[in-house]
Amino acid sequence: MTVSQSLHPAGLPQPRAMLELIKPVTWFPPMWAYLCGVVSAGVPLSGHYFVVALGVILAGPIVCGMSQAANDWCDRHVDAINEPNRPIPSGRIPGRWGLYIALIMSVLALAVGWFLGPWGFGATVVGVLAAWAYSAEPVRLKKSGWWGPGLVGLSYEGLPWFTGAAVLSAGAPRLEIVIVAFLYAIGAHGIMTLNDFKALEGDRQTGVRSLPVVLGPDVAARLACIVMAVPQMLVISMLLVWGKPVHAGIVTLVLFAQFWAMKVLLSDPKGRAPWYNATGVTLYVSGMMVSAVALRNLGTF
């Protein structure tokens, strides 16, 4: 029996199930990255509170929430193996409501993005397309352990950061901002690789070639740590070049704390991955904001 056949064919989705579908716990990274972009732009917030608040809501509840709904719909067969209590395979989101919610939120994202000007709207279009390219056939970049996490890293960290800076600047962000945002987006590839550990068995059965499936948990975890650490080392180097030794020192301390967390992770990669995604990622995003403050004050001590 397929997952689609086992779902309740009629009825309305439960409100609590709809909230669970769009996974509020996942909203923080893009919201935080958008705020990093706002801070790094160096533009006074006075007169810009509306676009800041609207951008945060767009990045988190709307675009990220939409991407989670789209992913759950496209992953309903995988979730039936890994997480059968998820809203769609459990039937709490009946019929095709998961698809309808993702499509409605896609349209809502584009409508809200329009109010952020050409840069904000363009970034929203890219974000919506990226969400569907990650999850939906025939593209479904999620099948690749390299392209999938890379796309999510760019969408969750790089794109919101770029957008926040562009909206506040009313134009293309400075090169330094683009460089730092891109480096942190690359590092997020490692975070997303660790996130794939929770779906290891379902991915293996359904042909999703995540790095934990292809390389095994131990090697994938070590690679994820390297991918997270190297971009931060480059950020530290860039901050020193740009005359920001204090900020570079703080990011270095944050990275050393991550090294400790990585050591704990590598002692049991599969078991410790959820712990690291709470502990190590908090440290990672803390360094992002420190770097954003450094970019805001570039040219001063």
Contacts in CASP RR format, 6 or more apart in sequence:
PFRMAT RR
TARGET T0000
AUTHOR 0000-0000-0000
METHOD contacts of the structure
MODEL  1
MTVSQSLHPAGLPQPRAMLELIKPVTWFPPMWAYLCGVVSAGVPLSGHYF
VVALGVILAGPIVCGMSQAANDWCDRHVDAINEPNRPIPSGRIPGRWGLY
IALIMSVLALAVGWFLGPWGFGATVVGVLAAWAYSAEPVRLKKSGWWGPG
LVGLSYEGLPWFTGAAVLSAGAPRLEIVIVAFLYAIGAHGIMTLNDFKAL
EGDRQTGVRSLPVVLGPDVAARLACIVMAVPQMLVISMLLVWGKPVHAGI
VTLVLFAQFWAMKVLLSDPKGRAPWYNATGVTLYVSGMMVSAVALRNLGT
F
2 77 0 8 1.000
3 76 0 8 1.000
3 77 0 8 1.000
3 79 0 8 1.000
3 80 0 8 1.000
3 88 0 8 1.000
3 89 0 8 1.000
4 76 0 8 1.000
4 95 0 8 1.000
6 80 0 8 1.000
6 89 0 8 1.000
6 91 0 8 1.000
7 88 0 8 1.000
7 89 0 8 1.000
7 91 0 8 1.000
7 94 0 8 1.000
7 95 0 8 1.000
8 91 0 8 1.000
8 94 0 8 1.000
8 95 0 8 1.000
9 94 0 8 1.000
9 95 0 8 1.000
10 94 0 8 1.000
10 95 0 8 1.000
11 94 0 8 1.000
11 95 0 8 1.000
12 94 0 8 1.000
12 97 0 8 1.000
13 21 0 8 1.000
13 87 0 8 1.000
13 92 0 8 1.000
13 93 0 8 1.000
13 94 0 8 1.000
13 97 0 8 1.000
13 98 0 8 1.000
13 101 0 8 1.000
14 87 0 8 1.000
14 92 0 8 1.000
14 93 0 8 1.000
16 92 0 8 1.000
17 87 0 8 1.000
17 92 0 8 1.000
17 93 0 8 1.000
18 87 0 8 1.000
18 93 0 8 1.000
18 101 0 8 1.000
20 86 0 8 1.000
20 87 0 8 1.000
20 92 0 8 1.000
21 68 0 8 1.000
21 69 0 8 1.000
21 72 0 8 1.000
21 87 0 8 1.000
21 88 0 8 1.000
21 93 0 8 1.000
21 98 0 8 1.000
21 101 0 8 1.000
22 61 0 8 1.000
22 64 0 8 1.000
22 65 0 8 1.000
22 66 0 8 1.000
22 68 0 8 1.000
22 69 0 8 1.000
22 101 0 8 1.000
22 105 0 8 1.000
23 65 0 8 1.000
23 68 0 8 1.000
24 61 0 8 1.000
26 64 0 8 1.000
26 65 0 8 1.000
26 68 0 8 1.000
27 59 0 8 1.000
27 60 0 8 1.000
27 61 0 8 1.000
27 64 0 8 1.000
27 65 0 8 1.000
28 60 0 8 1.000
28 285 0 8 1.000
29 64 0 8 1.000
29 156 0 8 1.000
29 157 0 8 1.000
29 188 0 8 1.000
29 281 0 8 1.000
29 285 0 8 1.000
30 59 0 8 1.000
30 60 0 8 1.000
30 63 0 8 1.000
30 64 0 8 1.000
30 155 0 8 1.000
30 156 0 8 1.000
30 157 0 8 1.000
30 159 0 8 1.000
30 160 0 8 1.000
31 56 0 8 1.000
31 59 0 8 1.000
31 60 0 8 1.000
31 64 0 8 1.000
31 160 0 8 1.000
32 285 0 8 1.000
32 288 0 8 1.000
32 289 0 8 1.000
33 59 0 8 1.000
33 156 0 8 1.000
33 157 0 8 1.000
33 158 0 8 1.000
33 159 0 8 1.000
33 160 0 8 1.000
33 161 0 8 1.000
33 181 0 8 1.000
33 184 0 8 1.000
33 285 0 8 1.000
33 288 0 8 1.000
34 55 0 8 1.000
34 56 0 8 1.000
34 59 0 8 1.000
34 160 0 8 1.000
34 161 0 8 1.000
34 163 0 8 1.000
34 164 0 8 1.000
35 52 0 8 1.000
35 56 0 8 1.000
35 164 0 8 1.000
35 289 0 8 1.000
35 292 0 8 1.000
36 161 0 8 1.000
36 181 0 8 1.000
36 288 0 8 1.000
36 289 0 8 1.000
36 291 0 8 1.000
36 292 0 8 1.000
37 160 0 8 1.000
37 161 0 8 1.000
37 162 0 8 1.000
37 163 0 8 1.000
37 164 0 8 1.000
37 165 0 8 1.000
37 168 0 8 1.000
37 173 0 8 1.000
37 177 0 8 1.000
37 181 0 8 1.000
37 292 0 8 1.000
38 45 0 8 1.000
38 52 0 8 1.000
38 164 0 8 1.000
38 165 0 8 1.000
38 167 0 8 1.000
38 168 0 8 1.000
39 289 0 8 1.000
39 292 0 8 1.000
39 293 0 8 1.000
39 295 0 8 1.000
39 296 0 8 1.000
40 161 0 8 1.000
40 165 0 8 1.000
40 173 0 8 1.000
40 177 0 8 1.000
40 180 0 8 1.000
40 181 0 8 1.000
40 291 0 8 1.000
40 292 0 8 1.000
40 293 0 8 1.000
40 295 0 8 1.000
40 296 0 8 1.000
41 164 0 8 1.000
41 165 0 8 1.000
41 168 0 8 1.000
41 169 0 8 1.000
41 173 0 8 1.000
41 177 0 8 1.000
41 296 0 8 1.000
42 168 0 8 1.000
42 295 0 8 1.000
42 296 0 8 1.000
42 297 0 8 1.000
43 168 0 8 1.000
43 169 0 8 1.000
45 52 0 8 1.000
48 168 0 8 1.000
51 115 0 8 1.000
51 116 0 8 1.000
51 167 0 8 1.000
51 168 0 8 1.000
52 168 0 8 1.000
54 112 0 8 1.000
54 113 0 8 1.000
54 115 0 8 1.000
54 116 0 8 1.000
55 112 0 8 1.000
55 113 0 8 1.000
55 116 0 8 1.000
55 163 0 8 1.000
55 164 0 8 1.000
55 167 0 8 1.000
57 112 0 8 1.000
58 109 0 8 1.000
58 112 0 8 1.000
58 113 0 8 1.000
58 116 0 8 1.000
58 124 0 8 1.000
59 160 0 8 1.000
59 163 0 8 1.000
62 105 0 8 1.000
62 108 0 8 1.000
62 109 0 8 1.000
62 112 0 8 1.000
63 109 0 8 1.000
63 124 0 8 1.000
63 127 0 8 1.000
63 128 0 8 1.000
63 131 0 8 1.000
64 156 0 8 1.000
65 105 0 8 1.000
66 102 0 8 1.000
66 105 0 8 1.000
66 106 0 8 1.000
66 108 0 8 1.000
66 109 0 8 1.000
66 128 0 8 1.000
66 131 0 8 1.000
67 127 0 8 1.000
67 130 0 8 1.000
67 131 0 8 1.000
67 134 0 8 1.000
67 135 0 8 1.000
67 155 0 8 1.000
69 98 0 8 1.000
69 101 0 8 1.000
69 102 0 8 1.000
69 105 0 8 1.000
70 102 0 8 1.000
70 106 0 8 1.000
70 131 0 8 1.000
70 132 0 8 1.000
70 135 0 8 1.000
70 136 0 8 1.000
71 131 0 8 1.000
71 134 0 8 1.000
71 135 0 8 1.000
71 142 0 8 1.000
72 79 0 8 1.000
72 86 0 8 1.000
72 87 0 8 1.000
72 88 0 8 1.000
72 98 0 8 1.000
73 88 0 8 1.000
73 98 0 8 1.000
73 99 0 8 1.000
73 102 0 8 1.000
73 135 0 8 1.000
74 135 0 8 1.000
74 136 0 8 1.000
74 137 0 8 1.000
74 140 0 8 1.000
74 142 0 8 1.000
75 135 0 8 1.000
75 142 0 8 1.000
76 86 0 8 1.000
76 88 0 8 1.000
76 89 0 8 1.000
77 206 0 8 1.000
78 199 0 8 1.000
78 202 0 8 1.000
78 203 0 8 1.000
78 205 0 8 1.000
78 206 0 8 1.000
78 208 0 8 1.000
79 86 0 8 1.000
79 88 0 8 1.000
79 89 0 8 1.000
80 89 0 8 1.000
81 201 0 8 1.000
81 202 0 8 1.000
81 205 0 8 1.000
81 206 0 8 1.000
82 198 0 8 1.000
82 199 0 8 1.000
82 201 0 8 1.000
82 202 0 8 1.000
83 89 0 8 1.000
84 90 0 8 1.000
87 93 0 8 1.000
87 98 0 8 1.000
88 98 0 8 1.000
93 101 0 8 1.000
106 128 0 8 1.000
106 131 0 8 1.000
106 132 0 8 1.000
109 124 0 8 1.000
109 127 0 8 1.000
109 128 0 8 1.000
110 121 0 8 1.000
110 124 0 8 1.000
110 125 0 8 1.000
110 128 0 8 1.000
112 124 0 8 1.000
113 120 0 8 1.000
113 121 0 8 1.000
113 122 0 8 1.000
113 124 0 8 1.000
114 121 0 8 1.000
114 124 0 8 1.000
116 123 0 8 1.000
116 124 0 8 1.000
116 163 0 8 1.000
116 167 0 8 1.000
117 167 0 8 1.000
119 163 0 8 1.000
119 166 0 8 1.000
119 167 0 8 1.000
119 170 0 8 1.000
119 171 0 8 1.000
119 172 0 8 1.000
120 163 0 8 1.000
120 166 0 8 1.000
120 167 0 8 1.000
123 159 0 8 1.000
123 160 0 8 1.000
123 162 0 8 1.000
123 163 0 8 1.000
123 166 0 8 1.000
124 163 0 8 1.000
126 159 0 8 1.000
127 155 0 8 1.000
127 159 0 8 1.000
130 151 0 8 1.000
130 154 0 8 1.000
130 155 0 8 1.000
130 159 0 8 1.000
131 155 0 8 1.000
132 139 0 8 1.000
133 139 0 8 1.000
133 140 0 8 1.000
133 141 0 8 1.000
133 151 0 8 1.000
134 140 0 8 1.000
134 141 0 8 1.000
134 142 0 8 1.000
134 148 0 8 1.000
134 151 0 8 1.000
134 152 0 8 1.000
134 155 0 8 1.000
135 142 0 8 1.000
141 147 0 8 1.000
141 148 0 8 1.000
141 151 0 8 1.000
142 148 0 8 1.000
142 208 0 8 1.000
143 207 0 8 1.000
143 208 0 8 1.000
143 209 0 8 1.000
144 209 0 8 1.000
145 193 0 8 1.000
145 196 0 8 1.000
145 209 0 8 1.000
145 210 0 8 1.000
145 211 0 8 1.000
145 214 0 8 1.000
146 211 0 8 1.000
148 192 0 8 1.000
149 188 0 8 1.000
149 189 0 8 1.000
149 190 0 8 1.000
149 191 0 8 1.000
149 192 0 8 1.000
149 193 0 8 1.000
149 195 0 8 1.000
149 196 0 8 1.000
149 211 0 8 1.000
150 185 0 8 1.000
150 186 0 8 1.000
150 188 0 8 1.000
150 189 0 8 1.000
150 192 0 8 1.000
152 188 0 8 1.000
152 192 0 8 1.000
153 185 0 8 1.000
153 186 0 8 1.000
153 187 0 8 1.000
153 188 0 8 1.000
153 189 0 8 1.000
153 191 0 8 1.000
153 192 0 8 1.000
154 185 0 8 1.000
154 188 0 8 1.000
156 185 0 8 1.000
156 188 0 8 1.000
156 192 0 8 1.000
157 181 0 8 1.000
157 184 0 8 1.000
157 185 0 8 1.000
157 187 0 8 1.000
157 188 0 8 1.000
157 288 0 8 1.000
158 181 0 8 1.000
158 182 0 8 1.000
158 184 0 8 1.000
158 185 0 8 1.000
158 188 0 8 1.000
159 185 0 8 1.000
161 177 0 8 1.000
161 180 0 8 1.000
161 181 0 8 1.000
161 184 0 8 1.000
161 185 0 8 1.000
161 288 0 8 1.000
161 292 0 8 1.000
162 173 0 8 1.000
162 177 0 8 1.000
162 178 0 8 1.000
162 181 0 8 1.000
165 173 0 8 1.000
165 174 0 8 1.000
165 177 0 8 1.000
165 181 0 8 1.000
166 172 0 8 1.000
166 173 0 8 1.000
173 181 0 8 1.000
174 295 0 8 1.000
174 298 0 8 1.000
176 238 0 8 1.000
176 242 0 8 1.000
176 295 0 8 1.000
176 298 0 8 1.000
177 295 0 8 1.000
179 238 0 8 1.000
180 235 0 8 1.000
180 238 0 8 1.000
180 291 0 8 1.000
180 292 0 8 1.000
180 295 0 8 1.000
183 231 0 8 1.000
183 232 0 8 1.000
183 234 0 8 1.000
183 235 0 8 1.000
183 238 0 8 1.000
184 231 0 8 1.000
184 232 0 8 1.000
184 235 0 8 1.000
184 284 0 8 1.000
184 288 0 8 1.000
184 291 0 8 1.000
186 227 0 8 1.000
186 231 0 8 1.000
187 227 0 8 1.000
187 228 0 8 1.000
187 230 0 8 1.000
187 231 0 8 1.000
187 232 0 8 1.000
187 284 0 8 1.000
188 228 0 8 1.000
189 224 0 8 1.000
189 227 0 8 1.000
190 223 0 8 1.000
190 224 0 8 1.000
190 225 0 8 1.000
190 227 0 8 1.000
190 228 0 8 1.000
191 224 0 8 1.000
191 228 0 8 1.000
191 277 0 8 1.000
191 281 0 8 1.000
191 284 0 8 1.000
193 210 0 8 1.000
193 211 0 8 1.000
193 212 0 8 1.000
193 220 0 8 1.000
193 221 0 8 1.000
193 223 0 8 1.000
193 224 0 8 1.000
193 227 0 8 1.000
194 221 0 8 1.000
194 224 0 8 1.000
194 265 0 8 1.000
194 273 0 8 1.000
194 276 0 8 1.000
194 277 0 8 1.000
195 273 0 8 1.000
195 277 0 8 1.000
196 203 0 8 1.000
196 210 0 8 1.000
196 211 0 8 1.000
196 212 0 8 1.000
196 213 0 8 1.000
196 220 0 8 1.000
197 212 0 8 1.000
197 217 0 8 1.000
197 220 0 8 1.000
197 221 0 8 1.000
197 269 0 8 1.000
197 270 0 8 1.000
197 271 0 8 1.000
197 273 0 8 1.000
197 274 0 8 1.000
198 273 0 8 1.000
198 274 0 8 1.000
199 208 0 8 1.000
199 210 0 8 1.000
200 210 0 8 1.000
200 212 0 8 1.000
200 213 0 8 1.000
200 217 0 8 1.000
200 270 0 8 1.000
202 208 0 8 1.000
203 209 0 8 1.000
203 210 0 8 1.000
203 212 0 8 1.000
203 213 0 8 1.000
204 213 0 8 1.000
207 213 0 8 1.000
210 220 0 8 1.000
211 220 0 8 1.000
211 223 0 8 1.000
211 224 0 8 1.000
212 220 0 8 1.000
212 221 0 8 1.000
212 270 0 8 1.000
214 220 0 8 1.000
215 223 0 8 1.000
217 269 0 8 1.000
217 270 0 8 1.000
218 266 0 8 1.000
218 269 0 8 1.000
220 269 0 8 1.000
221 265 0 8 1.000
221 266 0 8 1.000
221 269 0 8 1.000
221 273 0 8 1.000
222 266 0 8 1.000
225 262 0 8 1.000
225 265 0 8 1.000
225 266 0 8 1.000
228 258 0 8 1.000
228 262 0 8 1.000
228 284 0 8 1.000
229 255 0 8 1.000
229 258 0 8 1.000
229 259 0 8 1.000
229 262 0 8 1.000
232 251 0 8 1.000
232 254 0 8 1.000
232 255 0 8 1.000
232 258 0 8 1.000
232 284 0 8 1.000
232 287 0 8 1.000
233 255 0 8 1.000
235 251 0 8 1.000
235 291 0 8 1.000
236 248 0 8 1.000
236 249 0 8 1.000
236 251 0 8 1.000
236 252 0 8 1.000
236 255 0 8 1.000
237 248 0 8 1.000
239 245 0 8 1.000
239 247 0 8 1.000
239 248 0 8 1.000
239 251 0 8 1.000
239 291 0 8 1.000
239 294 0 8 1.000
240 248 0 8 1.000
242 294 0 8 1.000
242 298 0 8 1.000
242 299 0 8 1.000
243 299 0 8 1.000
244 294 0 8 1.000
244 297 0 8 1.000
244 298 0 8 1.000
246 301 0 8 1.000
247 290 0 8 1.000
247 291 0 8 1.000
247 293 0 8 1.000
247 294 0 8 1.000
248 294 0 8 1.000
250 287 0 8 1.000
250 290 0 8 1.000
251 287 0 8 1.000
251 290 0 8 1.000
251 291 0 8 1.000
254 283 0 8 1.000
254 284 0 8 1.000
254 286 0 8 1.000
254 287 0 8 1.000
254 290 0 8 1.000
255 283 0 8 1.000
257 280 0 8 1.000
257 283 0 8 1.000
258 280 0 8 1.000
258 283 0 8 1.000
258 284 0 8 1.000
261 276 0 8 1.000
261 279 0 8 1.000
261 280 0 8 1.000
261 283 0 8 1.000
262 276 0 8 1.000
262 280 0 8 1.000
264 272 0 8 1.000
264 275 0 8 1.000
264 276 0 8 1.000
265 272 0 8 1.000
265 273 0 8 1.000
265 275 0 8 1.000
265 276 0 8 1.000
266 272 0 8 1.000
END
